[in-house]
Amino acid sequence: MTRRLSALLFGALLFIAFGARAELTIEITQGVDEPVPVAVVPFGWAGTSALSEDVSKVVAADLYRSGLFKMMDRADMLSFPTRSEQVYFRDWRLGGQEYLVIGRVLPAAGGQLRVEFELHDVLKEQRLLGEQLTVRPGSLRKAAHYISDKVYEKLTGIPGAFSTEIVYVTSKKLGPDEFNYQLQLADADGANARIILESREPILSPSWSRDGKRIAYVSFETGRPAIYLQDKQSGARERVTGFRGLNGAPAWSPDGSRLAMTLSKDGNPEIYVLDIASRQFQRITRHYGIDTEPTWSADGRSIIFTSNRGGMPQIYSIELESGWVERLTFEGDYNARGSLTQDGRHLVMVHRNNGVFHIAVQDLKTGRLDVLTETYLDESPSIAPNGSMVIYGTQEGTREVLAVVSIDGTVKYKLPSREGNVREPAWSPYLQ
């Protein structure tokens, strides 16, 4: 299995073939013990033809997927208000609801749609939030995710990440030793999947630029690994490395001007940084051990990486200006694929415990390490931009699936595909 081999090579460009194509689905497996009751009322619609999306259904699904909220069934609603003056708070209190989301969609000039929404505190009988936005008819789903973000932030104090996207890798077996690999892009809930790259050779390690406009990845299309950059909107792509040996694990700097990566062009796998504009490489590590899987600190002044320089794979940090190297992980005999939350407080990683790979998080201030997952052979963690959730690859029976866990381990859900298997997820930053 690739994951077992990665215990030895932890980031070398290895790949196993796995099944194929389809949108991802949501399977909630665990939420908080006492979720907050919320009613999302079907949005009113003043038009004559059916809308392309049920806005309220998408909002309810987003909030439910967070694991923090219990959604009221439409069949239990006594009324369907679309404006404040139509709300009778007593009815919603009798239904056990604490918050109420209402809204409506109206035709607007130029063939566009105006979406209005409100959030109400049922117990206090207060309107907490009210906003309207104008969108194209084909953008109703984006509008729904925007509403979810606003409601989530108002109720939790944490910015929502429902309007973000994920990329992941799939493949389809065409015949003996022949596969069609796909790099796919989807909404954060797995919907609206589309292929942005197809190849008969493996694709690995997708990584988002911090502005969400470009994706770096490794492709074997030339017969050996090379790193490519691709514009998400236009599909335009360029190859930035193609050295002999290892070309892997690209990671964007916070300002988008540099790309950290692993190269073995000088003999040993080391961390390098490429200045994208000048195409100049800077070698960052110099050690006889294997250094790989770089990721940046939020301020861009240091790089986190995996190395076996201490005997077994552990996670280290190197300051770019001084070259000072510090070991960050000590618990367990294998820690790899590290990444930091935006505040720099928590380090998420693949952690081996009793021979099983799990996703773990370490508080860098206190040193406390918590294992977040109970699934099997977990890998490739990627943190949501609000720092609340981690998406990762795992195995369910014989299938490769994606799963998500909250940073405190209380909320969990899976995103299996309807057909085949998926892996190598990467969560986008906030999108414009």
N, C-alpha and C positions, 0 to 999 in steps of 0.2 A: 504494500500500500504506500502511496506517496507520503501520507502523513507519518508513517513509521520511518521511511527513508529520511524525511525532513528532520527527524530527531537527530540524525547524524550530520546532515548537510545544511539544515535549518535555513533555507532560503536559496539554495542552489536552484537553478532553473529546471526543476523536475515537474512533470505533469502526467496525470493519468487520464485516460479517456473515460468519459462518462456520458450518460444519455442526453436528451436534447431539449426541445424548444417548447415554450408556451409561457403565458403570463403566470406570475406568481399568485398564490392564493394565501389567505390569512387564516391561521389556526391559533387562537388564543389558548395557551396552556396554563397560565398562571397570572393572577392579578393581585392587587392589594386586598387585605382581609375585609376592609370596610370601604368599598368604593362609594364615591359621592353620587347620589341620584341626580340625574340630569335628564330633562325632556327636550328633545329636538323636534319641534312641530313641523310637519310637512309645509314647505314654503308655498305661499300662494303664487298663482301664475295668471296673468291677465291676458295672455295671448290665446290664439285660436288653435294652433298646432302644438303637438307635444314637444317638450324640451328634450335636449339631447342628454341631459343628466338630471337626476334627482338630487338637488343640492343638499337637502336636509339629510338624505340617506348617507351621502358621503361624509358630511360633518359628524353624524352619529357614529359612523364606522371609525372615523379618525379618533374621536374621543374615547370610544370603547377600546380601541387598540392600544391606547396608552396604558390601560390597566388600572387607571385611577378613577374611572367613572362607570356607573351603572346606568344604562340607557333605558328609558321608558319605552315599552312597546306601543306602537301606534294604536293597536286595538284597545289599549287601556286608557287612551286619551278621551276626556269628556268633551273637549272642544278643540278647534284648530285655528287659534288666533294668528293673524299675520301682522298686526299692528298693536301698539301699546294699549290703546283704548279698548281693545277687544279682550284683554287679559283679565280673567277673574282669578286672583291668586288663591282664593279659598279652594277652588277646584283642584289646583295643583298641590296644595298642602295636603288635601285629603288623599291624593295619590302618592304622597310620600316624597315629593320632589323638592329639591333644594334650589335648583337653578333651572331656568327655562330659556331656550333659544327659539326665537321666532323670526320670520322674514318673508319676503316676497320677491318675485322677479317680474319686472315690468319692461315692455318694449321701450326702446330709446331711439334717438335719432340715428340715422345712418345704418339702420338694420342691427344696431347693437342692443344690448340688454342692460338694464339697471338692476343690480342686486342690492336689496336692503336687508339688514339683519340687526337684531337686538338681543342682548343678554340681560336677563332679569334675575335678581335675587328673590326667590319666592317667599322666604321667611321674613325678609325685611320689606318686601313689596317695593323694591327699588330697581330702576334700570341702571345696570352697571356699564353697559356698552351699547353704542348705536353707531352704525356706519353704513354708507352706501358706496358702491363701486360700479363702474361701467365697463362691460367686457364684451368681447365678440361672442357670438353664440357657441362657437367651438371651444371657448375657454371657461365654460361653467364649472368644470371639474377643478380647474386651478382656483377659481373663485371660492369654491367650497373648501379647498385646503387652506386658503387664506383666512376664511372665517374660522376654521378650526384652530389655526395658529393664534388668532386674536382671542378666542374664547379660552383656550388652554393657558395663554399667558396671563389673562385676567384672573383666572381661578387658581393658578399655581405660582405666579410670579416668575415663571421660567418661559423664555420665548419658545414657541412651538416650532417643530421641524417637519410638519406635515407637507409643506410646500417644496420640500427638497426632493432629490432623486437618488437613485442608486444605479451603479453599473455592476455587472457580474458576467461571468463566463459560462457558456454552455457548449456542448458539442453533440453532434449526431453521428452515429456510426453508419457509414455508407457501405462498408464491406470489410473483409479481413485487413486489419492494420490500416484502414482508411477512414478518416473522420472529417466532418465539416464543423469547424470551430466558429463560434459566434461570440462577439462582445455585444452585450445587450444593455440597453438603458431603459429604466422604468421609473415611474413615480415611487415615492417612498413606501407606498402601500402595495407595491407590486403590480399595479394596474398600468395600462398604456405602454406595455413593453414594445420596444422596437429595436431592430438590429442596426448597429452602427458600424460593424465590421464583420466580414466573413472571411474565413481562410481554411485551407486544407491542412494548415500547420497550427500547432498550439499557440494560444494567446494567454498571457499571464500578467499578474500584478497591475491591474488598472489603478490609476491614481489621479485625483482631481486637482486642477489648479485652484487656487484659493478664490478666484473670481467665478468659478464654475463654468468657464467658457471652453476649457481645453482638458483633454484627458491624455495622460501618458500611460504607456503599457509596453509590455515585451511581446514581440512576435517572432516566430521561427520561420516566417514565410520565405526567407532567403536560404533556409537550410541550417541556419545557426541563429542564436538569440541576438536580437537587436532591439533598441529602444526607439519607440515612435511617439510623436506628439500628434494629436488629432483635434481639430476644431469641432466642437460638439454640434454647432449649428450647420456649418457648410459641409462638414465631412472632410475638408482638406487635411492632409496629413503629410508629415515629413519624418525621415529617419535621422536621429541625432547621434546614434552610436551603432557601430557594427564591427567592433574589435574582435579579434580572435579570442576565444575563451568566453568567460562569463560577462554578460551584459544584463544586469537585472535590477529589480526592486527600485524603480524610479520613484522619487518623492519630491513634490514641489515645495519651494521655499514660500514663506508667508507672503512675500511681495510678488511672487510669480516670476522673478527674474532668473532664478537658478533652479537647478534640478540635482538633487543628491541621488546617488546610485551606487551599485556595486559593480566593479570592473576587475578583471584579472589580467588586464592587458600587460601589466608589468611583472606577471608571474603569479602573485598571490592575490586572492580576493581581498580587496581593500575598498574603503569608502572614498568616493570622488564627488566633487561638485562641479557641475557644468554651468558656466555663465551662458545663458541661452542666446543673448545678443551677439557676443563675441566668439562663441563656440570654443572658449578656452576652458580647459580642465584644471582643477586643483585637487591634488591628492591630499586627503584629510587624515587617514590613518596609515601607520607604518608599523606593522607587527607581523610576526611569523604565523600567528593564528588567522583563522578565517573571520573577517569582518564583513557584515552584510546587513540587510534590512534597515536602511537608514530612515529616519523620520525627523522632522524639525521641531524644535521648541517654538512656542507661539511668537517669541520675539526674534526668531531667526538667528540667534547668537550661538546656539549649540545644536548638535545633532545627537539623537538617540540611535543606538545601533545594537545589533546582536553580535557577539563574539564568543569564540571558544578559547580565548587566550588564557582563561583560568582553568582550562581542562574540559569543561562542559559548557554548552551554550548558556550565556547569561546576558543581561542587558546592561549597556554602558552608556555614558554620556560624554561627549567631547566638546569643549569650548573651542569655537572656530578661531578666535583671536589668539588665545594662549596655547592651545593644543592640550590643555589639561583634561585628563581622562579620569572618570569616576565610575566605579561599579555601582549600579542601582539595585540589583536584585541579588538576594542571597538564599532565600527560602526555596527549596526544591532543587533538583538536579538538572532542570531544563526550564529556561524562561526565554521566550523569543517573540518576534513580531510586535515589539512594543510601540505604543503610540500614546501621546499625552492629550488630556483634555485641554481645552483652550486656556483655562486658568493655570495650567501647569501643575495642578495639585495631585492629579491621579494618573497613574501609568497603567494602561490596559495591555494585556499580554496573553500569549499562549503559555500555559503553565502545566508542567507534567507532575502528576501526583499518582503514586503507585502504578506507574506505567500507563496511565490514561491522560490524554490531553484535554484540558479544560481551559475556558477563558477565565482569567483572574484579573483583579484590579488591586493595585498597591497605592496606598496613601503615602506620597513621598514626604509628607511632613511628619507623620507618626511612624512610618515604616510598616504599618499594618497591611497584610495581604489577605484578601478575601477571594475565594473561588466562587464565581458567579453561576456557572453552568453545571448541569448534571448529565449532559448528553455525552456522546461518544466520539472521540477523535475530533475535537473542536479545533478550528484553525481560522486564520485570516481575519482577526477582529478589526472593525472599522467603527469609529465613534461618530455619532450624530453631532451636528454642529452646535447643538445646545448642551452637549455633554451629558445628556440624560440616558441615552440608550446606546447599545453596541450591537452591530450586526456582524454575524460571523458565519462561516461554513461549518457544517457538521454532517454526521452520518445517521440516517434513520433506517435501520435494517440494512438493505443493500443499496439504498438510495442516498445520493448527495443532496442535501437541502440547505437552505439558508434559515437562520434563526436570529431572533433579537432578544436581548436581555437588558433590563434596566441596570444602571450603574450601581445600584444598591442590591440587585439580585431579586427584587420583589416581583417584577413584571417580566413575563416571558411569552413569546409567541413565535411560530414558525411561518416561513414563507416557501413552502414546497411548490414546485412547478406542477402543472397538470400532466405534463409528459416529461419523462427523463429527469435529469439531475442538474444542479447548478452549484457553483462555487466561486471563490475569489471575489467577494463583494467589496465595494467601496462606496461609502456614503458621501454624498456631495456636501459642499459648504452651503450656506444660505445663497439662494439664487436671486438675481435681479428680477 
